[in-house]
C-alpha cells in the first residue's frame, strides 16, 4: 500500500489512549496516556437509544450477560453517530478467489450486526470508525510468561478528540489462519466488541462466547439484549471535554 493521506475530518485530532481485548482472555491493556491537566474527560451521560434497538423486542425472554461487560474510564463503549463506518481490508497476500471469499465472509458478519445498529461499509480506511484487517494478531504470552500463544483475533480501540468532543475508533485483526465459517464467526465476535459489548458471554450459544467452538453460533437474543442494555448506560464518548481553566 502507498502512503495514506488523512481525510480532512481526521486532521487536528489528538490521540488519547488505546485498549485491547482478545477473543481468548478478555484482557484489557492500557497503551497510552490521558489528556493534559488543562482538560478533563466529559461527565458520563446518556445518548438516545438507537431506533434499531428501541424496536428490538425479545419475545423469548432469553436474558443477557450484561454483568460480564467491562466498563472503562470513559464509561461504556457506545457509538452516538450513525451509521457506523466499517472498512474491510482487501487482502493482497492471497489469490483473488481467496481474497474475495474472505471479504465476503467479513461482510456477512457486518450485515448481520447492521440489523441491530446502523452500519455502512466505506472504501477508505482513514474515514472508518471500525477497520477490519486480515493480519495475524501479536502473540500472547502464556500465564508463566514463557510460551507465546497464537491468537485467532484481536480487537483494539483508540480514543481521540475532534472539535473538543471525545470519540473512539476500533481496529480488528483477524488471523489469516482462519478459514470458512470461522472467518465469519471471528468477524461476528469481534464486531460485537467493537459495537459496545466489551466483554464475553459464558454461554456457547452466544456469538460473544469467550472461546471458539466447533459450530459457531449466530447472533443470539442474549447478544442483542446485552447490546441494548449497554446502549442504555451513560458514557463520556460523544460529549465535549471539560475545560478546567474555565472552572477556576
C-alpha positions in Angstrom: 0.0 0.0 0.0 1.1 3.5 -0.7 1.2 6.4 1.7 -2.2 7.2 3.3 -3.2 10.8 3.3 -5.6 11.6 6.2 -9.1 12.7 5.3 -9.8 16.3 6.4 -12.2 15.2 9.1 -9.3 13.4 10.9 -6.9 16.3 10.9 -6.1 18.0 14.3 -7.4 15.1 16.3 -5.5 14.3 19.4 -4.9 10.6 20.1 -5.6 9.9 23.8 -5.4 6.2 24.6 -5.9 2.7 23.2 -7.1 -0.6 24.6 -7.0 -4.3 23.6 -9.5 -7.2 24.0 -8.6 -10.7 22.9 -11.1 -13.3 21.9 -9.4 -15.8 24.3 -8.9 -13.9 27.5 -10.8 -10.7 27.6 -7.6 -8.9 28.8 -7.8 -5.1 28.9 -4.4 -3.3 28.4 -3.8 0.4 28.7 -1.4 1.5 26.0 -1.2 5.3 26.1 -1.9 8.4 28.2 -4.8 10.7 29.0 -5.3 14.4 28.2 -3.3 17.1 29.9 -4.4 18.8 33.1 -6.0 21.6 31.0 -8.9 19.4 30.2 -10.9 16.6 31.8 -13.0 13.8 30.4 -16.6 14.6 29.8 -19.1 13.6 32.6 -20.8 10.3 31.5 -24.3 11.0 30.1 -26.9 9.0 28.3 -27.3 9.2 24.5 -30.7 8.5 22.9 -31.2 4.8 22.2 -30.7 4.0 18.5 -34.1 3.3 16.8 -33.0 -0.2 15.8 -32.5 -1.1 19.5 -35.7 0.7 20.5 -37.6 -1.6 18.1 -35.8 -4.7 19.3 -38.1 -7.0 21.4 -37.0 -10.4 22.8 -40.2 -12.4 22.8 -38.2 -15.4 24.2 -37.1 -13.5 27.4 -33.6 -15.0 27.0 -31.9 -12.7 29.4 -28.4 -11.2 28.8 -24.9 -11.2 30.1 -24.6 -7.5 30.8 -22.8 -8.3 34.1 -19.8 -9.6 32.0 -19.4 -6.4 30.1 -16.4 -4.3 31.1 -16.8 -0.6 31.8 -13.9 1.8 31.1 -12.7 5.1 32.4 -14.9 6.7 29.7 -17.9 4.6 30.6 -19.4 2.1 28.1 -18.1 2.0 24.6 -21.2 3.4 22.9 -21.5 4.9 19.5 -23.5 8.1 19.2 -23.0 9.0 15.5 -24.6 6.8 12.9 -24.2 5.0 10.6 -21.0 3.5 12.0 -18.5 3.4 9.2 -16.8 0.0 8.6 -13.7 -0.6 6.4 -12.9 -4.2 5.3 -9.4 -4.7 4.0 -8.9 -6.3 0.6 -6.3 -9.0 1.3 -3.2 -8.9 -1.0 -1.2 -11.8 0.2 -3.6 -14.4 -1.3 -5.1 -15.1 -4.7 -8.2 -13.3 -5.9 -10.5 -16.1 -5.1 -9.3 -16.4 -1.5 -9.4 -12.7 -1.0 -13.0 -12.5 -2.3 -14.1 -15.3 0.0 -12.5 -13.6 3.0 -14.1 -10.3 2.2 -17.5 -12.0 1.6 -17.3 -13.7 5.0 -16.5 -10.5 6.9 -19.2 -8.6 5.1 -21.7 -11.3 6.1 -20.9 -10.5 9.7 -21.2 -6.8 9.1 -24.6 -7.4 7.5 -25.8 -9.5 10.5 -24.9 -6.8 13.0 -26.4 -4.0 10.8 -29.9 -5.3 11.8 -29.3 -4.0 15.3 -27.1 -0.9 14.7 -26.8 1.2 11.5 -23.6 0.2 9.8 -22.2 1.3 6.4 -19.2 -0.1 4.5 -16.6 2.5 3.3 -13.8 2.1 0.9 -11.2 4.4 2.6 -9.7 3.2 5.9 -8.9 6.7 7.0 -12.5 7.6 7.4 -13.6 4.4 9.1 -14.8 4.1 12.6 -14.0 0.3 12.5 -11.2 -1.2 10.4 -11.1 -4.9 9.9 -7.8 -6.3 8.6 -6.6 -9.8 7.6 -3.5 -9.8 9.8 -2.0 -12.0 12.4 -2.5 -10.6 15.9 0.6 -10.3 18.1 1.5 -13.4 20.1 0.2 -13.6 23.6 2.4 -14.9 26.5 1.2 -17.9 28.4 0.4 -17.4 32.2 4.0 -18.3 33.0 5.1 -15.6 30.5 7.4 -18.0 28.7 5.5 -19.7 25.9 3.9 -17.4 23.3 0.5 -18.4 22.1 -1.2 -17.6 18.8 -4.4 -15.5 18.9 -7.2 -16.0 16.4 -8.3 -12.4 16.6 -7.7 -9.1 18.4 -9.8 -6.0 18.8 -8.4 -2.7 20.0 -9.7 0.8 20.3 -8.4 4.3 20.5 -9.8 7.5 22.0 -9.4 10.8 20.2 -10.8 14.3 20.2 -12.4 16.2 17.3 -13.7 19.8 17.8 -13.2 19.2 21.5 -15.5 16.2 21.6 -14.4 12.7 22.7 -14.7 9.9 20.3 -13.3 6.4 19.7 -12.4 4.1 16.8 -11.6 0.4 16.5 -9.2 -1.9 14.7 -10.0 -5.6 14.3 -7.3 -8.1 13.3 -8.4 -11.5 12.1 -5.8 -14.2 11.8 -5.0 -15.4 8.2 -5.2 -18.9 9.6 -9.0 -18.6 9.9 -10.9 -20.0 7.0 -14.5 -20.8 6.1 -17.2 -20.3 8.7 -14.5 -19.5 11.3 -13.8 -16.2 9.5 -17.5 -15.2 9.7 -17.6 -16.3 13.4 -14.4 -14.4 14.3 -15.6 -11.2 12.5 -19.1 -11.6 14.1 -17.5 -11.9 17.6 -15.0 -9.1 17.2 -17.7 -6.7 15.7 -19.8 -7.4 18.8 -16.9 -6.0 20.9 -16.5 -3.0 18.6 -20.1 -2.2 18.7 -20.1 -2.0 22.5 -20.0 -5.4 24.1 -16.6 -5.1 25.8 -16.7 -8.5 27.5 -17.6 -12.1 26.9 -20.5 -14.4 27.4 -20.2 -17.6 29.3 -22.7 -19.4 27.1 -21.6 -21.3 24.0 -24.9 -20.3 22.3 -23.9 -16.6 22.1 -21.7 -15.0 19.4 -19.6 -13.3 22.2 -18.8 -16.6 23.9 -15.2 -16.3 25.2 -13.8 -19.1 23.1 -14.1 -20.6 19.7 -16.4 -23.6 19.3 -16.8 -26.2 16.5 -20.2 -25.0 15.4 -20.1 -21.2 15.8 -23.4 -19.6 16.8 -25.0 -16.7 15.1 -26.0 -13.5 16.9 -28.3 -14.6 19.7 -31.2 -12.8 21.5 -28.9 -12.7 24.5 -26.2 -10.9 22.5 -28.8 -8.3 21.3 -30.3 -7.9 24.8 -26.8 -7.3 26.1 -26.1 -4.7 23.4 -29.3 -2.9 24.2 -28.5 -2.7 27.9 -25.1 -1.3 27.0 -26.7 1.5 25.0 -28.9 2.3 27.9 -25.9 3.3 30.0 -24.0 6.6 30.4 -20.7 7.3 28.6 -18.2 10.1 28.2 -18.0 9.3 24.5 -19.7 11.7 22.1 -19.6 14.6 24.7 -17.3 17.7 24.9 -14.2 17.7 27.0 -14.3 19.8 30.2 -12.1 22.9 30.1 -10.6 23.1 33.6 -9.3 26.6 33.1 -12.8 27.9 33.0 -13.7 26.3 36.3 -11.2 28.3 38.3 
